[in-house]
Amino acid sequence: MPVLLAALGALLMSLDSAINIVLPAMAGAFGVEAASIRWVIICYVLTYALTAFAAGVLADRLGPGPVFTAGLWLSGATFLGYLLAQSYGAVLLLRAAQGFAGGLVYGTAPALVTLSLPPARHGRGLGMMSLGLGVGLGIGPLVGGALLEHWGWSATFLFRAPLFLAVAVLAQSQARRLGGVMPGPRRRPALADLVRLPVLRAALLAFLSNYAQFAVWLLAPFFLVGPLGLSPTVGGLVFALTPLGNALIAPLGGWATDRVGPRGPLACGLALEVAGLWLIATLTGASPLLAVGLALALVGLGVGLFQVPNLALMMASFPPAQQGVAGGLAFLSRTLGSAIGVQVTAALFAARLARDGFLPAFHTAFLGAGAVCAAAVVLALLPGGAARATGALARPR
């Protein structure tokens, strides 16, 4: 049950991908530029990045179950707040509140998995959680496109309120099974715990991969409904190839981690992500839909293959009594990469957009994202710091 609830929590959180296909409509509704709409993403991801780490620290003191469940309740309440949102400022405040609640879920879900399974199955358990994450990312754009066409942008937020509240009820009913405090000495994480080579490498790789992939989440919707001329529903279907690729390959990444360790799968995943990003940088309004879909799918497959072994590497770098900190730090690294990647990518895009138009700016943004991910490939292949994750938690420290 803890693994299932962690997967459901990740799925519901990742349904936020529903808003990406509606970003152009939101920009039009509030009269803001395409580059400025990035604050809808930044207010959310930056808040849950910081909250996720704090939630992990709290989970190591209280157990992950209560913190995880509180995040579900708060998320459901926040989505109901979009009924009252009438301005861009109000939306940004709700996005920050949504990020705070979401950080409680994201920061504790990995600990629910690793504390409920033996070390030799951590990769597969984290793979199931990542499967939930990928499924939510995949169906989110489809739902978002359909809701936008029939009920407007606000529906892409409101539909999640009853889902979160239903899973919160389920989690509350399973409170005794969701992971109490691990036995052993309780202490706050020290700086020395966080600056070890395996921890820093896993955190930096997560940062770089998410920095790069968020070029897709920010700019691909504008390309699909702009130069390519697709409707929001069809654009959502094509855009969904990125997260669906992530979902399909995540269990394989978990299995491979348990079998051969994290280094090979995560390096292969990063290489696929680079290939997809640079292929996107060649697309135009005349590109075949098959080429567009292949490029988006490659990014998703790469991210999905990378994330599970990298998360397993992070979790294995901490003892059982600090699994909350490990999970929180993993999501802090991911989301800081997302937030900074969105900012830099939007700045590169906007700088060239004014001078050369949409497609040259689009290409520059994706070439830059691919270069960042290529640097991650080099880092992943450097010797040291990527020891086999399987069984690492079982070794004495």
HUVENGI-V683853 format. One record per residue. N is the residue number from 0. RES is the residue in one letter. SS is DSSP state (h for helix, s for strand, l for the rest). Layout:
n->N res->RES ss->SS
n->N res->RES ss->SS
This chain:
n->0 res->M ss->l
n->1 res->P ss->h
n->2 res->V ss->h
n->3 res->L ss->h
n->4 res->L ss->h
n->5 res->A ss->h
n->6 res->A ss->h
n->7 res->L ss->h
n->8 res->G ss->h
n->9 res->A ss->h
n->10 res->L ss->h
n->11 res->L ss->h
n->12 res->M ss->h
n->13 res->S ss->h
n->14 res->L ss->h
n->15 res->D ss->h
n->16 res->S ss->h
n->17 res->A ss->h
n->18 res->I ss->h
n->19 res->N ss->h
n->20 res->I ss->h
n->21 res->V ss->h
n->22 res->L ss->h
n->23 res->P ss->h
n->24 res->A ss->h
n->25 res->M ss->h
n->26 res->A ss->h
n->27 res->G ss->h
n->28 res->A ss->h
n->29 res->F ss->h
n->30 res->G ss->l
n->31 res->V ss->l
n->32 res->E ss->l
n->33 res->A ss->l
n->34 res->A ss->l
n->35 res->S ss->h
n->36 res->I ss->h
n->37 res->R ss->h
n->38 res->W ss->h
n->39 res->V ss->h
n->40 res->I ss->h
n->41 res->I ss->h
n->42 res->C ss->h
n->43 res->Y ss->h
n->44 res->V ss->h
n->45 res->L ss->h
n->46 res->T ss->h
n->47 res->Y ss->h
n->48 res->A ss->h
n->49 res->L ss->h
n->50 res->T ss->h
n->51 res->A ss->h
n->52 res->F ss->h
n->53 res->A ss->h
n->54 res->A ss->h
n->55 res->G ss->h
n->56 res->V ss->h
n->57 res->L ss->h
n->58 res->A ss->h
n->59 res->D ss->h
n->60 res->R ss->h
n->61 res->L ss->h
n->62 res->G ss->l
n->63 res->P ss->h
n->64 res->G ss->h
n->65 res->P ss->h
n->66 res->V ss->h
n->67 res->F ss->h
n->68 res->T ss->h
n->69 res->A ss->h
n->70 res->G ss->h
n->71 res->L ss->h
n->72 res->W ss->h
n->73 res->L ss->h
n->74 res->S ss->h
n->75 res->G ss->h
n->76 res->A ss->h
n->77 res->T ss->h
n->78 res->F ss->h
n->79 res->L ss->h
n->80 res->G ss->h
n->81 res->Y ss->h
n->82 res->L ss->h
n->83 res->L ss->h
n->84 res->A ss->l
n->85 res->Q ss->l
n->86 res->S ss->l
n->87 res->Y ss->h
n->88 res->G ss->h
n->89 res->A ss->h
n->90 res->V ss->h
n->91 res->L ss->h
n->92 res->L ss->h
n->93 res->L ss->h
n->94 res->R ss->h
n->95 res->A ss->h
n->96 res->A ss->h
n->97 res->Q ss->h
n->98 res->G ss->h
n->99 res->F ss->h
n->100 res->A ss->h
n->101 res->G ss->h
n->102 res->G ss->h
n->103 res->L ss->h
n->104 res->V ss->h
n->105 res->Y ss->h
n->106 res->G ss->h
n->107 res->T ss->h
n->108 res->A ss->h
n->109 res->P ss->h
n->110 res->A ss->h
n->111 res->L ss->h
n->112 res->V ss->h
n->113 res->T ss->h
n->114 res->L ss->l
n->115 res->S ss->l
n->116 res->L ss->l
n->117 res->P ss->l
n->118 res->P ss->h
n->119 res->A ss->h
n->120 res->R ss->h
n->121 res->H ss->h
n->122 res->G ss->h
n->123 res->R ss->h
n->124 res->G ss->h
n->125 res->L ss->h
n->126 res->G ss->h
n->127 res->M ss->h
n->128 res->M ss->h
n->129 res->S ss->h
n->130 res->L ss->h
n->131 res->G ss->h
n->132 res->L ss->h
n->133 res->G ss->h
n->134 res->V ss->h
n->135 res->G ss->h
n->136 res->L ss->h
n->137 res->G ss->h
n->138 res->I ss->h
n->139 res->G ss->h
n->140 res->P ss->h
n->141 res->L ss->h
n->142 res->V ss->h
n->143 res->G ss->h
n->144 res->G ss->h
n->145 res->A ss->h
n->146 res->L ss->h
n->147 res->L ss->h
n->148 res->E ss->h
n->149 res->H ss->h
n->150 res->W ss->h
n->151 res->G ss->l
n->152 res->W ss->l
n->153 res->S ss->l
n->154 res->A ss->h
n->155 res->T ss->h
n->156 res->F ss->h
n->157 res->L ss->h
n->158 res->F ss->l
n->159 res->R ss->h
n->160 res->A ss->h
n->161 res->P ss->h
n->162 res->L ss->h
n->163 res->F ss->h
n->164 res->L ss->h
n->165 res->A ss->h
n->166 res->V ss->h
n->167 res->A ss->h
n->168 res->V ss->h
n->169 res->L ss->h
n->170 res->A ss->h
n->171 res->Q ss->h
n->172 res->S ss->h
n->173 res->Q ss->l
n->174 res->A ss->h
n->175 res->R ss->h
n->176 res->R ss->h
n->177 res->L ss->l
n->178 res->G ss->l
n->179 res->G ss->l
n->180 res->V ss->l
n->181 res->M ss->l
n->182 res->P ss->l
n->183 res->G ss->l
n->184 res->P ss->l
n->185 res->R ss->l
n->186 res->R ss->l
n->187 res->R ss->l
n->188 res->P ss->l
n->189 res->A ss->l
n->190 res->L ss->h
n->191 res->A ss->h
n->192 res->D ss->h
n->193 res->L ss->h
n->194 res->V ss->l
n->195 res->R ss->l
n->196 res->L ss->h
n->197 res->P ss->h
n->198 res->V ss->h
n->199 res->L ss->h
n->200 res->R ss->h
n->201 res->A ss->h
n->202 res->A ss->h
n->203 res->L ss->h
n->204 res->L ss->h
n->205 res->A ss->h
n->206 res->F ss->h
n->207 res->L ss->h
n->208 res->S ss->h
n->209 res->N ss->h
n->210 res->Y ss->h
n->211 res->A ss->h
n->212 res->Q ss->h
n->213 res->F ss->h
n->214 res->A ss->h
n->215 res->V ss->h
n->216 res->W ss->h
n->217 res->L ss->h
n->218 res->L ss->h
n->219 res->A ss->h
n->220 res->P ss->h
n->221 res->F ss->h
n->222 res->F ss->h
n->223 res->L ss->h
n->224 res->V ss->h
n->225 res->G ss->l
n->226 res->P ss->l
n->227 res->L ss->l
n->228 res->G ss->l
n->229 res->L ss->l
n->230 res->S ss->l
n->231 res->P ss->h
n->232 res->T ss->h
n->233 res->V ss->h
n->234 res->G ss->h
n->235 res->G ss->h
n->236 res->L ss->h
n->237 res->V ss->h
n->238 res->F ss->h
n->239 res->A ss->h
n->240 res->L ss->h
n->241 res->T ss->h
n->242 res->P ss->h
n->243 res->L ss->h
n->244 res->G ss->h
n->245 res->N ss->h
n->246 res->A ss->h
n->247 res->L ss->h
n->248 res->I ss->h
n->249 res->A ss->h
n->250 res->P ss->h
n->251 res->L ss->h
n->252 res->G ss->h
n->253 res->G ss->h
n->254 res->W ss->h
n->255 res->A ss->h
n->256 res->T ss->h
n->257 res->D ss->h
n->258 res->R ss->h
n->259 res->V ss->h
n->260 res->G ss->l
n->261 res->P ss->h
n->262 res->R ss->h
n->263 res->G ss->h
n->264 res->P ss->h
n->265 res->L ss->h
n->266 res->A ss->h
n->267 res->C ss->h
n->268 res->G ss->h
n->269 res->L ss->h
n->270 res->A ss->h
n->271 res->L ss->h
n->272 res->E ss->h
n->273 res->V ss->h
n->274 res->A ss->h
n->275 res->G ss->h
n->276 res->L ss->h
n->277 res->W ss->h
n->278 res->L ss->h
n->279 res->I ss->h
n->280 res->A ss->l
n->281 res->T ss->l
n->282 res->L ss->l
n->283 res->T ss->l
n->284 res->G ss->l
n->285 res->A ss->l
n->286 res->S ss->l
n->287 res->P ss->l
n->288 res->L ss->h
n->289 res->L ss->h
n->290 res->A ss->h
n->291 res->V ss->h
n->292 res->G ss->h
n->293 res->L ss->h
n->294 res->A ss->h
n->295 res->L ss->h
n->296 res->A ss->h
n->297 res->L ss->h
n->298 res->V ss->h
n->299 res->G ss->h
n->300 res->L ss->h
n->301 res->G ss->h
n->302 res->V ss->h
n->303 res->G ss->h
n->304 res->L ss->h
n->305 res->F ss->h
n->306 res->Q ss->h
n->307 res->V ss->h
n->308 res->P ss->h
n->309 res->N ss->h
n->310 res->L ss->h
n->311 res->A ss->h
n->312 res->L ss->h
n->313 res->M ss->h
n->314 res->M ss->h
n->315 res->A ss->h
n->316 res->S ss->l
n->317 res->F ss->l
n->318 res->P ss->l
n->319 res->P ss->h
n->320 res->A ss->h
n->321 res->Q ss->h
n->322 res->Q ss->h
n->323 res->G ss->h
n->324 res->V ss->h
n->325 res->A ss->h
n->326 res->G ss->h
n->327 res->G ss->h
n->328 res->L ss->h
n->329 res->A ss->h
n->330 res->F ss->h
n->331 res->L ss->h
n->332 res->S ss->h
n->333 res->R ss->h
n->334 res->T ss->h
n->335 res->L ss->h
n->336 res->G ss->h
n->337 res->S ss->h
n->338 res->A ss->h
n->339 res->I ss->h
n->340 res->G ss->h
n->341 res->V ss->h
n->342 res->Q ss->h
n->343 res->V ss->h
n->344 res->T ss->h
n->345 res->A ss->h
n->346 res->A ss->h
n->347 res->L ss->h
n->348 res->F ss->h
n->349 res->A ss->h
n->350 res->A ss->h
n->351 res->R ss->h
n->352 res->L ss->h
n->353 res->A ss->h
n->354 res->R ss->h
n->355 res->D ss->h
n->356 res->G ss->l
n->357 res->F ss->h
n->358 res->L ss->h
n->359 res->P ss->h
n->360 res->A ss->h
n->361 res->F ss->h
n->362 res->H ss->h
n->363 res->T ss->h
n->364 res->A ss->h
n->365 res->F ss->h
n->366 res->L ss->h
n->367 res->G ss->h
n->368 res->A ss->h
n->369 res->G ss->h
n->370 res->A ss->h
n->371 res->V ss->h
n->372 res->C ss->h
n->373 res->A ss->h
n->374 res->A ss->h
n->375 res->A ss->h
n->376 res->V ss->h
n->377 res->V ss->h
n->378 res->L ss->h
n->379 res->A ss->h
n->380 res->L ss->h
n->381 res->L ss->l
n->382 res->P ss->l
n->383 res->G ss->l
n->384 res->G ss->l
n->385 res->A ss->l
n->386 res->A ss->l
n->387 res->R ss->l
n->388 res->A ss->l
n->389 res->T ss->l
n->390 res->G ss->l
n->391 res->A ss->h
n->392 res->L ss->h
n->393 res->A ss->h
n->394 res->R ss->l
n->395 res->P ss->l
n->396 res->R ss->l
